[in-house]
Amino acid sequence: MQPRQDEAAFRPALGAGETARAWRLGWLAAALLAGGAVAFTPGSTGWPIWTALLAGALPAIAALLLGDSEDERTQSMLLVGWAAGGAIAAALTGGVSGAMSAWCLAPVAAASTLAAPRRLAEGAALALIGGAMAALTQLSGLAPPPPTGPTAFILGFLAVATTGLGLAAGLMLTHRRAGERDVRNLSELTALSTLLDGLPFLAFVVTLQGRVRTVRGVAPEGAALDRIMIDGLSHAAVVGERARVDFALGQALREHQAVLTFPAAEAPEKTLSLTLRRVGPGMLVGVLRDVTAETRHLQQLDQARNDAEQLAAGRARFLANMSHELRTPLNAIMGFSDIMRARMFGPLTDRYGEYAELIHESGRHLLDLINDVLDMSKIEAERFELSRGEFDAREAVNAAMRLLRVQADSVGVQLRGVLPPGELDVDADRRALKQIVLNLVSNALKFTPRGGQVTVTADGHDGMLEIVVADTGVGISPEDLERLGRPYEQAGGVDQRAKGTGLGLSLVRAFAQLHGGEMHVESRLGAGTSVSVRMPILLAAPKPPEKPESPTATADAMEPLFAPPSEASEEPFLGENVIRFAPPR
């Protein structure tokens, strides 16, 4: 059990315990001597006297054995023993008017020698109870006849002497504790004063009128302490800032606190910080410190941030402006390589034809990468403008899937499209919508192993167009999932990361946000990934399909996209709204 703070403050030093122990030994020795004197005194009254002496000696013996214990329960039990012994002794020797009535004060004397001063109240209460019991015994006639003659004198002297010595010992201990407390308090005050005077800032109490009182610490450079004490707190600032200091004083009184910075009066190149707090009616405490280094550091950080933002903005503007310069030579490369692939000006050898194919494929890949970088640069530079128009969203989805059909077949992945049979009229940027599907599907193909499936679903309701691309691929780890959608962040292994710039999902998110929509990604390792894009661009509810005038013409128009299952197909027929691209087996 932790001692109380007031008890710990009054705990006796070395020697206090010896004083209390000496008094207890003296009490016991005096009781023994009194017993011997009574034994040789004629006219002894017999057992009541011996019982009284024994009752007074037993608490002293117990206190010698347990008196140094700091346990509160043990100390309380000892005081009860002193009270009981004194009351019994007084009752057996004539009550409160008898020879040993002074022993009723035994608990008070014992409490004064303990380490806890609050035990005095407990001892006084026990003494009152013991005296009351002795008085009741005397008044009821139950007490034996009181001793007389020399025996009464011996017993009375014993009671007064032992009790008086106990009270005297307690008084000595109290004075000693008070002296120790004063010394300890003085030492603590000295240490506290040294600490406050050595503070690297100025702490003070200020009045309503701005007068500084009770100053501690060191005044910062540029603030003259004498001038502040004489003229007021506002004179710590330059002339033009003193009104702000006065305003801060009023603000602290109204709002309990105020903080401001200002140039120092004696050294304007120094920046001082003033913190005020109200601690009572009309009383404020404050701290004045030098924050020049901190302010300079913050300014440097702000400047560095501004420089970085300007550099990033300049880079984005540069890339956005370089759109034409970067695309023109690539278009030329792809155009000439396409002419070579088509053998427009004559046949080529197989080796040159293969080179033309590689040039065209590499140019197409490089153009896609550059387009992604340029689009993201325009978006970051806030120079990307949507070219909105009304069209059927299914057309953009179909066009994107046609472009990726060959890639899906080459990696052995089934590419499916689930579209409504009616029109999905939207007001959006056709190229951006097509790019959303291209990026999502190409990402899905990249992470789906051979034999897997990628499904593109487009639907509309309540003015929202929703595009969902789901795959049965390897999935994305939670760590990578948190990073996806940020520019230049990629997931997967080294092979997958080498296939792009990390801008696909960030462009999808940016295009969706430009249309007022949002993108969500759900994935689990080994269970595939689903990316949904929702945009409020739908003009009306999907229209029902129009009846074709000629079944043959309709079949010819839908043949590249819609393919009913063959008789040998093991897959169930999902309807004409299913686009099936099956890789060759």
GIKA-V952719 format. One record per residue. N is the residue number from 1. SS is DSSP state (helix for helix, strand for strand, loop for the rest). PHI is phi as a letter, one per 40 degrees, with the letter a starting at -180 (NA if undefined). D_CENTER is the distance of its C-alpha to the mean C-alpha in Angstrom with 1 decimal. Layout:
BEGIN
N:SS:PHI:D_CENTER ; N:SS:PHI:D_CENTER
END
This chain:
BEGIN
1:loop:NA:32.5 ; 2:loop:c:31.0 ; 3:loop:c:33.6 ; 4:loop:c:33.2 ; 5:helix:c:32.6 ; 6:helix:c:36.1 ; 7:helix:c:37.7 ; 8:helix:c:36.1 ; 9:helix:c:37.3 ; 10:loop:b:40.9 ; 11:loop:c:41.0 ; 12:loop:c:44.4 ; 13:loop:c:44.9 ; 14:loop:c:47.3 ; 15:loop:h:50.6 ; 16:helix:c:49.4 ; 17:helix:c:49.4 ; 18:helix:c:52.9 ; 19:helix:c:54.2 ; 20:helix:c:53.1 ; 21:helix:c:54.5 ; 22:helix:c:57.8 ; 23:helix:c:58.1 ; 24:helix:c:57.7 ; 25:helix:c:60.3 ; 26:helix:c:62.6 ; 27:helix:d:62.2 ; 28:helix:c:63.2 ; 29:helix:c:66.0 ; 30:helix:c:67.3 ; 31:helix:c:67.4 ; 32:helix:c:69.4 ; 33:helix:c:71.8 ; 34:helix:c:72.3 ; 35:helix:c:73.0 ; 36:helix:c:75.6 ; 37:helix:c:77.2 ; 38:helix:c:77.4 ; 39:helix:c:79.1 ; 40:loop:b:81.9 ; 41:loop:c:82.3 ; 42:loop:c:85.1 ; 43:loop:g:84.3 ; 44:loop:c:80.9 ; 45:loop:c:79.7 ; 46:loop:g:78.4 ; 47:helix:c:75.3 ; 48:helix:d:73.3 ; 49:helix:c:73.2 ; 50:helix:c:72.1 ; 51:helix:c:69.5 ; 52:helix:c:68.2 ; 53:helix:c:68.0 ; 54:helix:c:66.2 ; 55:helix:c:63.7 ; 56:helix:c:62.9 ; 57:helix:c:62.7 ; 58:helix:c:60.4 ; 59:helix:c:57.2 ; 60:helix:c:58.0 ; 61:helix:c:58.1 ; 62:helix:c:54.8 ; 63:helix:c:53.2 ; 64:helix:c:54.5 ; 65:helix:c:52.9 ; 66:helix:b:49.5 ; 67:loop:c:49.4 ; 68:loop:c:46.9 ; 69:loop:c:44.2 ; 70:loop:c:41.1 ; 71:loop:c:40.4 ; 72:helix:c:40.6 ; 73:helix:c:42.5 ; 74:helix:c:45.0 ; 75:helix:c:45.6 ; 76:helix:c:46.2 ; 77:helix:c:48.6 ; 78:helix:c:50.5 ; 79:helix:c:50.9 ; 80:helix:c:52.2 ; 81:helix:c:54.7 ; 82:helix:c:55.9 ; 83:helix:c:56.3 ; 84:helix:c:58.2 ; 85:helix:c:60.4 ; 86:helix:c:61.3 ; 87:helix:c:62.1 ; 88:helix:c:64.3 ; 89:helix:c:66.1 ; 90:helix:c:66.8 ; 91:helix:c:67.9 ; 92:helix:c:70.3 ; 93:loop:b:71.9 ; 94:loop:h:72.6 ; 95:helix:g:69.3 ; 96:helix:c:67.8 ; 97:helix:b:71.2 ; 98:loop:c:71.9 ; 99:loop:c:72.0 ; 100:loop:b:68.4 ; 101:helix:c:66.6 ; 102:helix:c:64.6 ; 103:helix:c:62.7 ; 104:helix:c:61.0 ; 105:helix:c:58.8 ; 106:helix:d:57.8 ; 107:helix:c:54.2 ; 108:helix:c:53.8 ; 109:helix:c:55.1 ; 110:helix:c:53.0 ; 111:helix:c:49.8 ; 112:helix:c:50.5 ; 113:loop:c:50.4 ; 114:loop:c:47.0 ; 115:loop:c:43.8 ; 116:loop:b:42.3 ; 117:loop:c:44.0 ; 118:loop:c:42.8 ; 119:helix:c:45.2 ; 120:helix:c:48.0 ; 121:helix:c:47.5 ; 122:helix:c:47.5 ; 123:helix:c:50.7 ; 124:helix:c:52.4 ; 125:helix:c:51.7 ; 126:helix:c:53.1 ; 127:helix:c:56.1 ; 128:helix:c:56.9 ; 129:helix:c:56.7 ; 130:helix:c:59.0 ; 131:helix:c:61.5 ; 132:helix:c:61.6 ; 133:helix:c:62.4 ; 134:helix:c:65.1 ; 135:helix:c:66.6 ; 136:helix:c:66.7 ; 137:helix:c:68.4 ; 138:helix:c:71.0 ; 139:helix:c:71.7 ; 140:helix:c:72.1 ; 141:loop:g:74.7 ; 142:loop:c:73.0 ; 143:loop:c:72.7 ; 144:loop:c:75.5 ; 145:loop:c:77.9 ; 146:loop:c:76.4 ; 147:loop:c:77.8 ; 148:loop:b:80.4 ; 149:helix:g:82.0 ; 150:helix:d:80.7 ; 151:helix:c:78.2 ; 152:helix:c:76.5 ; 153:helix:c:76.4 ; 154:helix:c:74.9 ; 155:helix:c:72.2 ; 156:helix:c:71.4 ; 157:helix:c:71.2 ; 158:helix:d:68.9 ; 159:helix:c:66.5 ; 160:helix:c:66.5 ; 161:helix:c:66.2 ; 162:helix:c:63.3 ; 163:helix:c:61.4 ; 164:helix:c:62.0 ; 165:helix:c:61.1 ; 166:helix:c:57.8 ; 167:helix:c:57.0 ; 168:helix:c:58.0 ; 169:helix:c:55.8 ; 170:helix:c:52.9 ; 171:helix:c:53.7 ; 172:helix:c:53.8 ; 173:helix:c:50.4 ; 174:helix:c:48.9 ; 175:helix:c:50.3 ; 176:helix:c:49.0 ; 177:helix:c:45.5 ; 178:helix:c:45.6 ; 179:helix:c:46.8 ; 180:helix:c:44.0 ; 181:helix:c:41.5 ; 182:helix:c:42.9 ; 183:helix:c:42.9 ; 184:helix:c:39.3 ; 185:helix:c:38.2 ; 186:helix:c:40.2 ; 187:helix:c:38.6 ; 188:helix:c:35.1 ; 189:helix:c:36.2 ; 190:helix:c:37.7 ; 191:helix:c:34.6 ; 192:helix:c:32.4 ; 193:helix:c:35.0 ; 194:helix:c:35.0 ; 195:helix:c:31.3 ; 196:helix:c:31.3 ; 197:helix:c:34.3 ; 198:loop:c:32.8 ; 199:loop:c:29.6 ; 200:loop:c:29.5 ; 201:loop:a:29.3 ; 202:strand:b:31.2 ; 203:strand:b:30.0 ; 204:strand:a:32.4 ; 205:strand:b:33.3 ; 206:strand:b:34.9 ; 207:loop:c:37.2 ; 208:loop:c:37.7 ; 209:loop:c:40.3 ; 210:loop:g:38.0 ; 211:loop:c:39.8 ; 212:strand:c:37.8 ; 213:strand:b:38.1 ; 214:strand:f:36.8 ; 215:strand:c:35.7 ; 216:strand:b:33.8 ; 217:strand:g:32.7 ; 218:loop:b:34.2 ; 219:loop:c:34.9 ; 220:loop:c:33.7 ; 221:loop:c:36.5 ; 222:loop:h:38.1 ; 223:loop:b:37.7 ; 224:loop:c:40.8 ; 225:helix:c:40.0 ; 226:helix:c:43.5 ; 227:helix:c:43.6 ; 228:helix:c:40.2 ; 229:helix:c:41.6 ; 230:helix:c:44.9 ; 231:helix:c:44.2 ; 232:loop:h:40.6 ; 233:helix:c:37.1 ; 234:helix:c:37.9 ; 235:helix:c:40.3 ; 236:helix:c:37.4 ; 237:strand:b:37.2 ; 238:loop:c:39.9 ; 239:helix:d:42.3 ; 240:helix:c:40.9 ; 241:helix:b:37.4 ; 242:helix:c:38.5 ; 243:helix:c:38.5 ; 244:helix:c:34.7 ; 245:helix:c:34.2 ; 246:helix:c:36.3 ; 247:helix:c:34.4 ; 248:helix:c:31.1 ; 249:helix:c:32.7 ; 250:helix:c:33.6 ; 251:helix:c:30.2 ; 252:helix:c:28.5 ; 253:helix:c:31.1 ; 254:helix:c:30.5 ; 255:helix:b:26.7 ; 256:loop:g:25.8 ; 257:strand:a:24.5 ; 258:strand:a:25.4 ; 259:strand:b:24.7 ; 260:strand:a:27.2 ; 261:strand:b:28.6 ; 262:strand:a:32.4 ; 263:strand:c:35.0 ; 264:strand:c:36.5 ; 265:loop:c:39.9 ; 266:loop:c:41.6 ; 267:loop:a:39.9 ; 268:loop:d:38.9 ; 269:loop:c:37.4 ; 270:loop:c:34.7 ; 271:strand:b:31.6 ; 272:strand:b:30.5 ; 273:strand:b:27.3 ; 274:strand:b:27.8 ; 275:strand:b:25.2 ; 276:strand:b:26.7 ; 277:strand:a:25.5 ; 278:strand:c:27.8 ; 279:strand:b:28.2 ; 280:strand:a:31.3 ; 281:loop:c:34.2 ; 282:loop:g:35.5 ; 283:strand:b:33.4 ; 284:strand:b:30.9 ; 285:strand:b:29.2 ; 286:strand:a:28.3 ; 287:strand:b:27.3 ; 288:strand:b:29.3 ; 289:strand:a:28.4 ; 290:strand:c:29.4 ; 291:loop:b:27.0 ; 292:helix:c:29.7 ; 293:helix:c:28.2 ; 294:helix:c:24.8 ; 295:helix:c:26.5 ; 296:helix:c:28.8 ; 297:helix:c:26.0 ; 298:helix:c:24.2 ; 299:helix:c:27.7 ; 300:helix:c:28.3 ; 301:helix:c:25.0 ; 302:helix:c:26.1 ; 303:helix:c:29.6 ; 304:helix:c:28.5 ; 305:helix:c:26.5 ; 306:helix:c:29.5 ; 307:helix:c:31.8 ; 308:helix:c:29.9 ; 309:helix:c:29.8 ; 310:helix:c:33.5 ; 311:helix:c:34.3 ; 312:helix:c:32.6 ; 313:helix:c:34.4 ; 314:helix:c:37.7 ; 315:helix:c:37.4 ; 316:helix:c:36.9 ; 317:helix:c:39.8 ; 318:helix:c:41.9 ; 319:helix:c:41.4 ; 320:helix:c:42.0 ; 321:helix:c:45.2 ; 322:loop:c:46.3 ; 323:helix:d:46.5 ; 324:helix:c:50.3 ; 325:helix:c:50.9 ; 326:helix:c:49.0 ; 327:helix:c:50.3 ; 328:helix:d:54.0 ; 329:helix:c:54.9 ; 330:helix:c:53.0 ; 331:helix:c:55.0 ; 332:helix:c:58.1 ; 333:helix:d:57.4 ; 334:helix:c:56.7 ; 335:helix:c:59.8 ; 336:helix:c:62.2 ; 337:helix:c:60.8 ; 338:helix:c:61.3 ; 339:helix:c:64.9 ; 340:helix:c:65.4 ; 341:helix:c:64.0 ; 342:helix:c:66.4 ; 343:loop:f:69.4 ; 344:loop:c:70.4 ; 345:loop:b:72.8 ; 346:loop:h:74.1 ; 347:loop:c:73.1 ; 348:loop:b:70.8 ; 349:loop:c:70.9 ; 350:helix:d:68.4 ; 351:helix:c:66.5 ; 352:helix:c:66.2 ; 353:helix:c:65.2 ; 354:helix:c:62.5 ; 355:helix:c:61.3 ; 356:helix:c:61.3 ; 357:helix:d:59.2 ; 358:helix:c:56.6 ; 359:helix:c:56.7 ; 360:helix:c:56.1 ; 361:helix:c:53.3 ; 362:helix:c:51.5 ; 363:helix:c:52.0 ; 364:helix:c:50.6 ; 365:helix:c:47.5 ; 366:helix:c:47.0 ; 367:helix:c:47.6 ; 368:helix:c:44.9 ; 369:helix:c:42.4 ; 370:helix:c:43.4 ; 371:helix:c:43.3 ; 372:helix:c:39.7 ; 373:helix:c:38.7 ; 374:helix:c:40.7 ; 375:helix:c:39.4 ; 376:helix:c:35.8 ; 377:helix:c:36.8 ; 378:helix:c:38.4 ; 379:helix:c:35.4 ; 380:helix:c:33.0 ; 381:loop:c:35.7 ; 382:loop:f:35.9 ; 383:loop:b:39.6 ; 384:loop:c:39.9 ; 385:loop:b:42.0 ; 386:loop:c:42.6 ; 387:loop:b:46.3 ; 388:strand:c:46.2 ; 389:strand:a:49.1 ; 390:strand:c:50.2 ; 391:strand:a:50.9 ; 392:strand:c:50.6 ; 393:helix:c:47.3 ; 394:helix:c:49.1 ; 395:helix:c:51.1 ; 396:helix:c:48.1 ; 397:helix:c:46.7 ; 398:helix:c:50.2 ; 399:helix:c:50.7 ; 400:helix:c:47.5 ; 401:helix:c:48.3 ; 402:helix:c:51.8 ; 403:helix:c:50.5 ; 404:helix:c:48.4 ; 405:helix:c:51.1 ; 406:helix:c:52.6 ; 407:helix:c:49.3 ; 408:helix:c:48.5 ; 409:helix:c:52.0 ; 410:helix:c:51.7 ; 411:helix:c:48.6 ; 412:loop:g:50.0 ; 413:loop:b:47.5 ; 414:strand:c:48.6 ; 415:strand:b:47.5 ; 416:strand:b:47.8 ; 417:strand:b:47.4 ; 418:strand:b:47.1 ; 419:strand:b:48.1 ; 420:loop:c:49.5 ; 421:loop:c:53.3 ; 422:loop:c:53.1 ; 423:loop:c:52.2 ; 424:loop:b:48.6 ; 425:strand:c:49.3 ; 426:strand:b:46.3 ; 427:strand:b:45.8 ; 428:strand:a:44.0 ; 429:strand:c:44.4 ; 430:helix:c:46.6 ; 431:helix:c:45.7 ; 432:helix:c:41.9 ; 433:helix:c:42.3 ; 434:helix:c:44.5 ; 435:helix:c:42.0 ; 436:helix:d:39.2 ; 437:helix:c:41.4 ; 438:helix:d:42.6 ; 439:helix:c:39.1 ; 440:helix:c:37.8 ; 441:helix:c:41.0 ; 442:helix:c:41.3 ; 443:helix:c:37.8 ; 444:helix:c:38.7 ; 445:helix:c:41.9 ; 446:helix:c:40.2 ; 447:helix:b:38.1 ; 448:loop:b:40.7 ; 449:loop:c:43.2 ; 450:loop:d:46.9 ; 451:loop:g:47.9 ; 452:loop:c:44.8 ; 453:strand:a:44.6 ; 454:strand:b:42.9 ; 455:strand:b:43.2 ; 456:strand:b:42.9 ; 457:strand:b:42.7 ; 458:strand:b:43.2 ; 459:strand:a:43.4 ; 460:strand:a:43.1 ; 461:strand:a:42.4 ; 462:loop:f:41.4 ; 463:loop:g:41.7 ; 464:strand:b:39.3 ; 465:strand:c:40.4 ; 466:strand:b:38.5 ; 467:strand:b:39.1 ; 468:strand:b:37.8 ; 469:strand:b:38.4 ; 470:strand:b:38.0 ; 471:strand:b:39.0 ; 472:loop:b:39.6 ; 473:loop:c:38.3 ; 474:loop:c:36.0 ; 475:loop:g:32.8 ; 476:loop:b:29.6 ; 477:loop:c:26.8 ; 478:helix:d:23.3 ; 479:helix:c:22.3 ; 480:helix:c:25.2 ; 481:helix:c:24.7 ; 482:helix:c:21.3 ; 483:helix:c:23.3 ; 484:loop:c:26.4 ; 485:loop:g:27.4 ; 486:loop:c:26.4 ; 487:loop:d:29.4 ; 488:loop:g:30.9 ; 489:loop:c:28.6 ; 490:loop:b:30.6 ; 491:loop:b:30.3 ; 492:loop:g:32.7 ; 493:loop:c:34.8 ; 494:helix:c:36.7 ; 495:helix:c:39.7 ; 496:helix:c:37.8 ; 497:helix:c:35.9 ; 498:loop:c:39.3 ; 499:loop:c:40.6 ; 500:loop:a:38.7 ; 501:loop:b:36.5 ; 502:loop:g:33.3 ; 503:loop:b:34.0 ; 504:helix:d:35.3 ; 505:helix:c:32.3 ; 506:helix:c:30.9 ; 507:helix:c:34.3 ; 508:helix:c:34.4 ; 509:helix:c:31.1 ; 510:helix:c:32.4 ; 511:helix:c:35.8 ; 512:helix:c:34.3 ; 513:helix:c:32.1 ; 514:helix:c:35.3 ; 515:loop:c:37.0 ; 516:loop:g:34.2 ; 517:loop:b:33.0 ; 518:strand:a:30.3 ; 519:strand:b:30.1 ; 520:strand:b:28.5 ; 521:strand:b:28.6 ; 522:strand:b:28.7 ; 523:strand:a:29.6 ; 524:strand:b:29.8 ; 525:loop:c:31.2 ; 526:loop:g:34.9 ; 527:loop:b:35.0 ; 528:strand:g:35.3 ; 529:strand:b:33.5 ; 530:strand:b:33.8 ; 531:strand:b:33.1 ; 532:strand:b:33.8 ; 533:strand:b:34.4 ; 534:strand:b:34.9 ; 535:strand:b:36.5 ; 536:loop:c:38.2 ; 537:loop:b:41.4 ; 538:strand:c:43.8 ; 539:loop:c:46.8 ; 540:loop:a:48.2 ; 541:loop:c:48.2 ; 542:loop:d:49.6 ; 543:loop:c:53.4 ; 544:loop:c:55.6 ; 545:loop:c:57.6 ; 546:loop:c:61.0 ; 547:loop:c:64.1 ; 548:loop:c:65.6 ; 549:loop:c:69.2 ; 550:loop:b:70.1 ; 551:helix:d:68.5 ; 552:helix:c:69.6 ; 553:helix:c:68.1 ; 554:helix:c:64.8 ; 555:helix:c:64.7 ; 556:helix:c:65.4 ; 557:helix:c:62.6 ; 558:helix:c:60.1 ; 559:loop:d:61.2 ; 560:loop:c:58.8 ; 561:loop:b:55.8 ; 562:strand:b:56.8 ; 563:loop:b:58.6 ; 564:loop:c:59.7 ; 565:loop:c:59.6 ; 566:loop:c:62.7 ; 567:loop:c:64.6 ; 568:loop:c:63.5 ; 569:loop:c:59.8 ; 570:loop:c:57.8 ; 571:loop:c:55.0 ; 572:loop:c:55.3 ; 573:loop:c:56.2 ; 574:loop:b:53.2 ; 575:loop:h:55.1 ; 576:loop:c:56.1 ; 577:loop:c:52.6 ; 578:strand:b:51.6 ; 579:strand:c:52.0 ; 580:strand:b:52.8 ; 581:strand:b:52.8 ; 582:loop:b:53.8 ; 583:loop:c:53.9 ; 584:loop:c:57.3 ; 585:loop:b:57.9
END
